[in-house]
Amino acid sequence: MNRLARMMKKIIVTTCLAIMAMTSWAITAQEAVDAFVANKGLSHAAMGVAVFDVDSNRLVAGHLADQAMVTASTMKTVTSVAALETLGGDFRFKTPVYMQGKVQGDTLVGNVLIVGDGDPTLGSRFFPKHPNIVAEVVAALKDAGIKTIMGKVLTDESLFPYPPYSIHWDVGDLAWDYGAAVPAICYSDNVLQVRFSVDKWGRYTPFRLVPHVPGVQVINRMSFRLNRENTDFALEYATPAVVLMGDVKPGSYNMRASNPSPSALLADSLTHALVRAGVAVEGRDEVLSYQASTRRQLLVTHESPELTDIVTSLLDRSDNMFTHALLRALAVRDRSWNGGEVDAHGVKVVRRVLARLGVDASALFMRDGSGLARAGKASPALLTHMLAQVATKEYNGKRLCELMPKAGNRVGKLLPKTSLRNDIVLKSGSMSDVQCFVGYYPAENPRYTFAILANNYNCSRAELCNYMDQLLISLFQDK
């Protein structure tokens, strides 16, 4: 046997062994999936599982892998991929601020105008080291020698049509911090705190909004109970107001609500910062008529963190507002958008991205960018195929697996006891009767993607997460 023949035989044997090993593992993987869905607490659940091999580009194990199911926040991976693919990892939101009117000496006879770009990170507590738009505007006005502003700080939110929230979000979610809307101007994470106390006679201390938002009221519709508490929120955008409902008992309360008027908070914050810096803001009526058509001069353009940093933050914290802002950014930056329903057009852009990646999007029923909408569904096969298609792609020098959080303590109590706590990256998603996980293994050089979508299970969430832990351990431990 000559040397070439020996080499060919070696290659054939090696290939056959690899195929046999892959086939053997696929059988073991399917057995692990079957054992998972056979758990008693899942007997009436809608369970979808997919395990996808990145190298061979095929599904190697699954259960109802093509069935569309509620994804909860794992939908954030779909929006993130579409944004990274379309906008690029180095994309930054850009919020221009203008002097509107004319400058006479050290006086601006006009207004300061902030034009919203849909940036969800303005004044965000999650980027404390990033330049703050308020400080940038104050510094720019000081550098321009402005000591007096005859008008006011105005805002332009015309980029997005009304309403500022997804029409598919449950009305009960809109008032809570996790249901914060996405207008063209976001500020301070669009969240505020409602603070008050109730004594044993049912008397309330004055309600406080922290931070104070001009024009936003607190409407109390709570019922006093000595031994029962079941408080709830609602928002009235037209008023605007935070409405307190339900039962309240004696005690002190500090509740987090979404801010119905973040642009008012930004304008007020900038006004006070200017006054503290020695710039008078007089707000005279005779100059308030200056509109966008008035001559304006660019003062400063605030830039957000890079998209890779925004995606890292939103995937780690599962931020609905940040993610839905990306969907809206996709819509308004698309050439075919004509100013119609912004969220629906964002979904169209997402579908186009998936098509370019070669991913069948027929099992995608996307209603918002974050997965907060309970009507939002996707199949496990779609999610794993999408993750596999971008597994090796770099966005501004980073792969998606580097932007996703390590498994750590995010699933159940079993996985953190293994090396998989650092060897798996994943995105979780949960809402009532829904628990989902999608991700990569191994974390640093993904070979497999997985999706586990559980809807309407009978066991406790803790038990389900431990079942999911056992599945991931069975699939990947010592793999």
C-alpha positions, -999 to +999 in steps of 0.1 A: +000+000+000+016+033-011+018+064+011-012+081-006-034+051-001-024+049+036-032+086+040-066+082+024-074+052+045-065+071+076-087+100+066-116+077+059-112+059+092-110+092+111-140+105+094-160+074+101-150+074+137-161+111+140-194+103+123-199+074+147-191+095+177-214+123+165-242+097+158-236+082+192-238+115+210-269+125+190-286+094+203-275+102+238-287+138+233-321+127+221-324+103+251-316+133+274-343+154+257-368+126+259-361+121+296-365+158+302-400+161+286-410+129+305-408+146+339-442+143+357-445+180+362-443+186+325-470+161+315-495+188+304-469+214+294-462+227+259-425+218+257-402+227+229-365+217+228-339+220+201-302+212+201-283+223+170-248+214+158-230+245+146-203+227+125-227+204+107-254+230+106-281+205+116-306+198+144-292+168+164-319+164+190-353+179+199-389+177+209-416+197+191-387+217+177-407+233+150-436+243+172-440+280+179-442+288+216-442+318+239-406+329+242-407+355+269-374+374+270-355+349+249-370+370+220-344+395+229-318+374+212-337+378+179-339+416+182-302+417+192-291+397+163-312+417+138-298+450+153-262+438+152-266+425+116-283+457+104-268+485+124-234+471+131-217+465+165-202+500+165-236+517+160-244+546+183-277+565+188-271+602+182-292+628+199-287+663+185-293+694+207-298+728+191-299+764+199-332+775+183-335+812+176-308+838+175-278+846+197-273+882+208-241+886+227-243+862+257-281+857+253-300+831+234-332+847+222-349+814+217-349+779+231-327+749+236-342+720+215-335+683+221-344+661+192-351+625+201-333+597+183-348+569+203-317+564+225-327+542+255-295+550+273-299+587+279-291+593+316-291+556+323-279+543+356-265+513+338-239+534+320-226+556+349-192+562+332-207+572+299-210+610+292-243+624+304-263+645+279-272+671+305-235+677+314-226+679+277-253+705+269-244+726+299-207+725+289-215+734+253-236+764+262-209+776+286-183+772+258-206+792+235-206+820+261-244+818+267-254+833+301-291+837+295-317+817+276-348+837+270-370+807+262-371+772+276-356+737+271-379+720+245-380+685+232-390+670+198-404+635+200-417+633+165-394+604+154-419+577+166-456+578+161-480+574+191-483+553+212-449+551+228-454+515+240-462+483+220-499+479+214-493+442+222-482+447+257-507+439+284-522+471+299-513+458+334-476+458+325-474+494+313-472+511+347-445+489+361-408+496+357-404+465+334-431+478+311-416+513+305-426+527+271-401+538+244-408+573+231-383+591+209-368+607+241-360+583+269-343+594+301-332+579+333-344+544+321-379+558+320-384+548+356-394+567+387-401+558+423-434+565+441-429+570+478-455+574+505-465+562+540-498+552+556-504+553+594-527+530+613-556+554+609-553+553+571-538+587+567-513+592+538-482+613+538-478+634+506-470+612+476-435+619+462-421+610+428-384+605+428-371+620+407-397+648+405-413+649+370-431+682+361-467+677+351-469+641+363-495+636+390-501+608+415-538+597+417-547+576+448-574+551+443-562+526+469-584+512+497-570+512+532-569+478+550-553+471+584-540+436+575-541+433+537-518+446+510-523+442+473-511+473+455-511+479+418-503+506+393-519+521+362-507+550+340-527+578+324-506+591+295-529+619+286-529+635+321-501+623+326-504+604+359-494+574+380-525+558+394-522+538+426-548+510+430-556+480+452-553+475+490-528+491+512-520+486+549-500+508+574-464+511+565-439+529+542-439+523+505-413+528+478-426+515+445-409+515+411-431+527+382-426+536+346-423+573+338-451+585+315-432+616+306-394+610+304-389+640+281-403+663+308-378+649+332-349+655+308-360+691+301-364+698+338-331+682+347-313+702+321-330+734+331-320+730+368-285+720+358-282+752+337-294+774+365-269+758+389-241+765+363-250+801+362-271+801+330-305+818+335-334+801+318-362+828+317-389+810+298-404+841+284-437+837+264-426+860+236-399+835+225-417+803+230-432+805+195-399+795+179-407+762+161-385+737+143-387+758+112-368+786+130-331+789+123-313+766+146-277+760+153-263+726+164-250+728+199-239+693+206-247+657+195-248+632+223-237+597+213-248+565+231-225+537+240-218+513+212-244+488+202-223+458+215-223+474+250-260+481+248-267+445+238-245+432+266-264+452+291-299+444+279-292+406+276-276+405+311-305+425+328-333+414+304-342+451+298-375+453+279-372+491+272-337+488+258-346+459+235-378+474+222-359+506+214-336+485+191-366+472+173-379+508+168-344+518+157-345+491+130-378+504+117-371+542+115-337+536+099-351+513+072-354+530+038-389+516+032-404+529+064-431+555+056-439+567+091-466+540+098-468+516+126-432+515+138-431+482+157-447+462+129-422+476+105-393+467+128-406+431+127-404+432+089-368+442+091-361+414+115-377+389+091-355+402+063-324+397+085-333+361+092-339+355+056-304+368+048-290+344+074-308+315+058-331+310+087-367+300+080-388+327+099-422+310+093-423+300+129-417+335+142-447+354+155-430+385+168-451+413+184-424+434+201-387+436+205-384+423+241-408+393+244-430+411+269-460+406+246-475+372+255-485+368+219-448+367+208-438+332+198-410+314+180-399+278+176-369+263+193-355+253+159-357+289+146-339+302+177-311+276+176-306+279+138-303+317+141-278+315+169-258+289+149-257+312+119-241+340+138-219+319+161-186+329+145-196+363+133-179+393+149-196+426+155-171+454+163-147+426+173-171+407+195-192+376+189-227+372+202-215+345+227-193+372+242-222+395+247-244+369+264-242+362+302-226+331+316-251+305+329-239+309+365-270+308+388-294+317+361-311+283+357-315+260+386-295+248+416-277+219+399-258+236+371-239+260+393-222+230+410-206+220+377-181+236+353-211+244+330-218+275+350-190+291+330-190+269+300-225+279+289-238+313+279-275+318+277-305+341+277-334+333+300-370+343+297-398+341+321-434+352+328-464+336+344-465+299+332-435+304+309-398+296+314-373+295+286-335+294+280-315+297+248-278+297+244-244+284+234-220+256+245-191+259+249-191+295+258-159+306+242-160+286+210-196+275+205-202+241+189-238+237+199-268+260+203-299+251+224-334+263+231-357+251+258-392+266+258-416+256+285-452+269+284-480+260+309-461+235+332-477+221+364-446+219+386-431+248+404-407+271+385-378+260+408-385+224+399-387+232+362-354+250+363-338+220+380-351+198+353-336+222+328-303+220+347-303+183+345-310+184+307-281+208+301-258+186+323-268+155+305-262+172+271-229+190+277-212+178+309-178+163+299-188+167+262 
